[in-house]
Amino acid sequence: MRRDELKRGFTLLEMLYWLTYGSFTTYLVSFVTATRGASATMAGLMLALFMASACAGQFVIGGLCDRRQNNRAVFRAGMVIIVALEMAVYFSPNMILLGAGCVCLGFIQPPTGAILDTWLIRSFPDEPGAYSPIRALGSLAYAVLMVVMGVLIERIGHAVMPALSTVFALLSVIVASRMPEIPAVAATKGNARRVRLNMLPRAIWLFVLAMGIMGIANMPLLNMNLLIMQSVGGTVASMGIATAFNTVAEFLVMRFVKPSARFSARQRLLFSCGLYAASTMMMALSGTVWLLYLASFINGTAYGILLPARRQFVMETAPAEAQNRVHGLGDLAYLNFGGLVGNQVSGLLIDSRGVRFMLCVSLGVQMIGLAFMSRLKNALWKDANL
């Protein structure tokens, strides 16, 4: 397949994956609070179950891809399973079965996005800058969908969630079937085991720790976005607009990557943490939805810097034979463990002390993560001199 065709194919896959995620999983909190009468604590518990199972899923699915050296087959199977699980969640007759469906969905959906990114990066070994612009278009599609979804849910209802998600997921399976698999390495099973246990540099573990701390603070800002909006008089439509601002900023930063490309991955990781803290401070001080829109734009800018830097740091630091698992480990720490702890604690804080107090706690946790991230330079130097 020609390079331009390959880029178009991966652009479609990124867009369809995030359209699938955005049309269902992003609105889970809205779904359970509006249709099942769940409290903020219950919504946080549901998201915690989703993220907890994703922790296991990152290891299992990433390890499966490293062993098989075939991200394409695993991605296609994952998208089909996602459709079935979303239907189970939506039509579940009670909260127990809904929670069980969230556990299974969390095991599959976030790891599937991570292996798609690894598949994309491996397909352009001589063009490391190819990832950001392609991934940016996935964010743009997500941003457009967020505006539309908020309006559709208010006018039609939550039934649009499984309907649209199914269409997007099945289209992604069709597109993936036409894409080539281009593995980076062909590690033996025994070598993969040695890499996993003995060869990860200390900088990787410090990076994972910092990502986990930042995830605890950052994930509730997205997953509890509806409750944050409602605290200043916003609605589900306001949530969609704020999410659109967030993802448009993410798109712009990743699409026009040259200004940030002059800095190392470590420097960009550090800067993104500072931007996250600035956006959270603005959220804590805001009294209108318009200030929250601006804070969401800054938050999206931070993630637009963080995500490519995170991927580049892993590709530069981790052994090639274990990159699927290390990408998954970074996602596990930030998205899954961070979401697991952050969503549950934030729900409790909102119910007991209010949204503003939760935001102040998040800001304090972000400052701790920033301090750990600043230690990466020293850890990289020590690894290089072993």
C-alpha positions in Angstrom: 0.0 0.0 0.0 1.3 3.5 -0.9 2.3 5.8 1.9 -0.5 8.3 1.1 -3.1 5.5 1.1 -1.7 4.2 4.4 -2.1 7.7 5.9 -5.6 8.0 4.7 -6.5 4.6 6.1 -5.1 5.3 9.5 -6.8 8.7 9.5 -10.1 6.9 9.0 -9.4 4.4 11.7 -8.5 7.0 14.2 -11.6 9.0 13.4 -13.9 6.0 13.5 -12.4 4.7 16.8 -12.9 8.1 18.5 -16.4 8.5 17.0 -17.2 5.1 18.5 -15.9 6.1 21.9 -17.5 9.6 21.8 -20.9 8.4 20.7 -21.3 6.1 23.7 -18.6 5.9 26.4 -18.2 9.7 26.7 -21.9 10.0 27.6 -22.1 7.2 30.1 -22.3 9.6 33.1 -25.2 11.4 31.3 -26.9 8.1 30.5 -26.8 6.6 34.1 -27.7 9.9 35.8 -30.6 10.8 33.4 -32.1 7.3 32.8 -31.2 5.3 35.9 -31.2 8.1 38.6 -27.6 7.5 39.6 -25.9 9.9 42.0 -22.5 11.5 41.4 -21.0 8.8 43.7 -22.7 6.0 41.8 -21.6 7.5 38.4 -18.0 7.7 39.8 -18.2 4.1 40.9 -19.4 3.0 37.4 -16.5 4.8 35.8 -14.1 3.4 38.4 -15.2 -0.1 37.3 -14.7 0.8 33.7 -11.1 2.0 34.4 -10.3 -0.8 36.8 -11.0 -3.5 34.2 -9.0 -1.4 31.6 -6.0 -1.8 33.9 -6.1 -5.6 33.3 -7.0 -5.1 29.7 -4.0 -3.0 28.9 -1.7 -5.8 30.0 -3.6 -8.7 28.4 -4.4 -7.1 25.1 -1.0 -5.3 24.7 0.8 -8.6 25.6 -1.4 -10.4 23.1 -0.3 -8.0 20.3 3.4 -8.3 21.3 3.2 -12.1 21.1 1.2 -12.3 17.9 2.9 -9.3 16.3 -0.5 -8.6 14.7 -2.3 -5.4 15.9 -4.7 -5.5 13.0 -6.5 -8.7 13.9 -6.7 -7.8 17.6 -8.1 -4.3 16.7 -10.8 -5.8 14.5 -11.9 -8.3 17.1 -11.9 -5.6 19.8 -14.2 -3.3 17.8 -16.7 -6.1 17.2 -16.7 -7.0 20.9 -17.2 -3.3 21.8 -20.4 -3.2 19.8 -21.8 -6.2 21.7 -20.8 -4.8 25.1 -22.3 -1.4 24.5 -25.6 -3.0 23.6 -25.4 -5.0 26.9 -24.7 -1.8 28.9 -27.5 0.2 27.2 -30.2 -2.5 27.6 -29.2 -3.8 31.0 -32.3 -4.1 33.2 -30.6 -3.0 36.5 -27.5 -1.3 37.8 -25.7 -4.6 38.7 -25.7 -5.8 35.1 -24.9 -2.3 33.9 -21.9 -2.3 36.1 -20.8 -5.7 34.9 -21.2 -4.5 31.3 -19.0 -1.5 32.1 -16.3 -3.8 33.5 -16.2 -5.8 30.3 -16.3 -2.7 28.1 -13.4 -1.1 30.0 -11.4 -4.3 29.6 -11.6 -4.0 25.8 -12.2 -0.4 24.6 -9.3 1.7 26.0 -6.6 -1.0 25.2 -8.0 -1.1 21.6 -7.2 2.5 21.2 -3.7 2.0 22.5 -2.9 -0.8 20.1 -4.3 1.3 17.2 -1.8 4.0 18.1 1.1 1.5 18.3 0.1 0.0 14.9 0.0 3.5 13.4 3.5 4.5 14.8 5.0 1.2 13.7 3.7 1.7 10.1 5.9 4.8 9.7 9.3 3.9 11.2 11.1 6.4 9.1 8.6 9.2 9.7 8.1 9.8 13.4 6.1 13.0 12.8 3.3 11.1 11.0 1.5 10.2 14.2 0.4 13.6 15.4 -1.4 15.0 12.3 -3.2 11.7 11.8 -4.3 11.4 15.4 -5.3 15.1 15.3 -8.0 14.3 12.7 -9.4 11.7 15.1 -9.7 14.5 17.7 -11.3 16.8 15.2 -14.0 14.2 14.3 -14.6 13.7 18.1 -15.0 17.5 18.6 -17.6 17.7 15.8 -19.4 14.7 17.2 -19.5 16.2 20.7 -21.5 19.2 19.6 -23.9 17.0 17.6 -24.3 14.4 20.3 -25.3 16.9 23.0 -28.1 18.3 20.8 -29.2 14.8 19.7 -29.4 13.5 23.2 -31.5 16.5 24.4 -33.9 16.2 21.4 -34.1 12.5 20.7 -32.8 10.8 23.8 -30.0 8.5 24.8 -31.0 5.9 22.2 -28.8 7.6 19.7 -25.7 6.4 21.7 -25.7 2.7 20.7 -27.1 3.4 17.2 -24.3 5.7 16.2 -21.6 3.8 18.0 -22.5 0.6 16.2 -22.3 2.2 12.8 -18.9 3.8 13.5 -17.4 0.6 15.0 -18.5 -1.7 12.1 -17.1 0.8 9.6 -13.8 0.7 11.5 -13.7 -3.1 11.1 -14.2 -2.8 7.3 -11.4 -0.2 7.0 -9.0 -2.2 9.2 -9.5 -5.2 7.0 -8.0 -3.3 4.1 -5.0 -2.1 6.0 -1.6 -4.0 6.1 0.0 -5.2 9.3 3.6 -3.8 9.7 5.2 -5.2 12.9 8.3 -3.4 14.1 9.9 -6.5 15.6 9.5 -10.2 15.7 10.3 -11.0 19.3 10.3 -14.5 20.6 8.0 -15.3 23.5 10.9 -15.9 25.8 12.5 -12.6 24.9 9.3 -10.7 25.4 9.2 -12.2 28.9 12.7 -11.0 29.7 11.9 -7.5 28.5 8.8 -7.3 30.6 10.5 -8.3 33.8 14.1 -7.1 33.6 14.7 -4.6 30.9 12.4 -1.6 31.5 14.5 1.4 32.4 13.9 3.3 35.6 12.8 6.3 33.6 9.9 4.3 32.3 8.7 3.6 35.9 9.1 7.2 36.9 7.2 8.2 33.8 4.4 5.8 34.7 4.2 7.1 38.2 3.9 10.7 37.1 1.3 9.7 34.5 -0.7 7.9 37.2 -0.7 11.0 39.5 -1.7 13.3 36.7 -4.4 10.9 35.6 -5.9 11.0 39.1 -6.3 14.7 38.8 -7.1 15.0 35.1 -9.5 12.2 34.3 -12.4 13.5 36.6 -12.2 16.9 34.7 -13.4 15.0 31.6 -15.5 12.3 33.1 -17.3 14.6 35.5 -17.6 17.4 32.9 -21.4 17.3 33.0 -21.5 17.9 36.8 -18.9 20.6 36.5 -21.0 22.3 33.9 -24.2 22.0 35.9 -22.5 23.7 38.9 -22.5 26.9 36.9 -25.9 26.5 35.2 -24.8 24.4 32.2 -26.6 21.6 30.5 -25.8 18.4 28.4 -25.5 20.7 25.4 -23.0 22.8 27.3 -21.0 19.7 28.0 -20.9 18.9 24.3 -19.7 22.4 23.5 -17.0 22.3 26.2 -15.8 18.9 24.9 -15.7 20.3 21.4 -13.5 23.2 22.6 -11.3 20.7 24.3 -10.8 18.5 21.3 -10.5 21.4 18.8 -7.5 22.6 20.8 -6.1 19.1 20.9 -6.5 18.9 17.1 -4.8 22.2 16.4 -1.8 21.4 18.6 -1.3 17.9 17.0 -2.1 19.0 13.5 0.4 21.8 13.5 3.2 20.0 15.3 6.2 22.0 14.2 6.2 24.6 17.1 6.3 21.9 19.7 8.5 19.5 17.8 11.7 21.5 18.6 11.4 20.4 22.2 12.2 17.0 23.6 9.4 14.6 24.6 10.4 15.1 28.3 10.2 18.9 28.0 6.8 18.6 26.3 5.5 16.3 29.1 6.6 18.8 31.7 5.0 21.7 29.9 1.7 19.9 29.4 1.5 19.2 33.1 1.8 23.0 33.8 -1.0 23.7 31.3 -3.2 21.2 33.0 -2.7 23.0 36.3 -3.5 26.3 34.7 -6.8 25.0 33.3 -7.9 23.4 36.6 -7.2 26.7 38.4 -9.4 28.5 35.9 -12.2 25.9 36.3 -12.0 26.3 40.1 -12.3 30.1 39.8 -15.0 30.2 37.1 -18.6 31.2 37.6 -19.9 30.9 34.0 -19.9 28.3 31.3 -17.9 30.6 29.1 -14.9 30.5 31.5 -15.3 26.7 31.6 -15.2 26.7 27.7 -11.9 28.6 27.9 -10.5 26.2 30.5 -11.6 23.3 28.4 -9.6 24.8 25.4 -6.5 25.0 27.6 -7.1 21.5 28.9 -7.3 20.2 25.3 -4.1 22.1 24.4 -2.4 20.3 27.3 -3.5 16.9 26.1 -2.6 17.7 22.5 1.0 18.2 23.7 0.9 15.3 26.2 -0.3 12.5 24.0 2.4 12.7 21.2 5.0 13.4 23.8 3.9 10.3 25.7 4.1 8.1 22.6 7.4 9.5 21.6 8.9 9.0 25.0 7.9 5.4 25.1 9.3 4.7 21.5 12.6 6.3 22.5 12.9 4.7 25.9 11.3 1.3 25.9 12.7 -1.9 24.4 11.2 -2.4 20.9 10.0 -5.9 21.8 7.8 -4.6 24.6 6.4 -1.3 23.1 2.8 -2.4 22.9 2.9 -3.3 26.6 4.7 -0.1 27.6 2.3 2.1 25.6 -0.4 0.2 27.4 1.3 0.7 30.7 1.4 4.5 30.2 -2.3 4.5 29.2 -3.1 2.2 32.2 -1.4 4.7 34.6 -3.0 7.8 33.2 -6.4 6.8 31.8 -7.2 3.6 33.8 -5.6 3.8 37.2 -5.9 7.6 37.2 -9.5 7.3 36.2 -10.2 4.5 38.7 -9.0 6.5 41.7 -9.9 10.0 40.4 -13.4 9.3 39.3 -14.4 7.5 42.6 -12.8 10.2 44.8 -14.1 13.1 42.8 -17.7 11.7 43.0 -17.4 11.5 46.8 -15.9 15.0 47.0 -18.6 16.4 44.8 -21.4 14.8 46.8 -19.8 15.8 50.2 -18.1 19.2 49.5 -19.1 20.4 46.0 -17.5 20.8 42.6 -15.2 23.7 43.5 -13.6 21.7 46.3 -13.0 18.8 44.0 -11.3 21.0 41.5 -9.0 22.5 44.2 -8.0 19.0 45.3 -7.3 18.1 41.6 -5.1 21.1 41.3 -3.0 20.0 44.3 -2.6 16.5 42.9 -1.5 18.0 39.6 1.3 19.9 41.3 2.6 16.7 42.8 2.6 15.1 39.4 4.4 18.0 38.0 7.1 17.6 40.6 7.6 13.9 39.7 7.7 14.7 36.0 10.5 17.2 36.6 12.6 14.2 37.8 12.6 12.5 34.4 15.8 14.3 33.2 17.8 12.9 36.1 16.3 9.4 35.6 17.2 9.4 31.9 20.8 10.4 32.7 21.1 7.6 35.2 19.8 5.0 32.7 22.2 6.2 30.1 25.1 5.8 32.4 24.4 2.3 33.7 
